[in-house]
Amino acid sequence: MRLTPTERDRLLLFGAAELARARRARGLKLNVPEATALIADTVCEAARDGRRLAEAVEAARSVLGPEDVLPGVADVVTEVHVEAVFDDGSRLAVVSDPIGDGSLDGSAPGAVLPGPADAEPEPALRLTVRNTAAVPVSVTSHFHFFEANPRLDFDRAAAYGMRLCVPAGSSVRFGPGDEAEVGLVPIGGDRVAIGFAGLVDGPLDAPGAKAEALRRAAACGYRGAGGRPEAAPQEPAPHDPAGLHPAPRESRQQAPCRPEEDR
């Protein structure tokens, strides 16, 4: 049986969670890896059962309490991140405070002392987005919004080089036919977009990068990118009954149009 790396990771997580369940059933208190695996597996199984993200996170928060783990584990496992496959696509679930209040204070060895909270940035741009698809579409916090699902209709040119102005790890969900206003902020760091929908695959601010990305988006039928460009007229082929001068092949250096999946 051939398994993808994601499927192998899922089986490894499930095996660790089953071990944690067996040890818990014997009356043992769980350590950090066991508690983490059990919480993450609960999210994945809830997603498999058809629950929504908020419901899966709530189920993971209720699976363990401080009495189920070794001393200090609740102070170490303060947040669990796991990517699960929900009915509307893969989503990153962030389970904060999954075990409950810990027993150690800030003076304990290895304690994490939070720094001052950063002020939430103000959106640099607000756009109206309409989902023209028949299924929900979710966009995560640091996805290059310009390359979001082709069925989302909004001003792609204005959204180039920007992401959602939401906390890291969260997402915005657009229901079928829904229209909503979202805030965007510029992507920080080196401003290089690799992957996503493959419309940029390089530095965002390189000369001609935006124009080329818009051309690719229009060619792939992305809503709000200006529509599909018309093909240039071709010259008629010369009369060549012997086939001595075959017509040149069409260039294949075109941006791949990826399927309209949840991005």
Helices and strands as residue ranges (DSSP letters): H 5-25, H 32-48, H 53-61, G 66-68, H 73-76, E 79-86, E 89-96, E 125-131, E 137-140, G 145-147, E 152-153, H 156-159, E 162-164, E 171-174, E 179-186, E 192-193, E 202-203, H 209-219
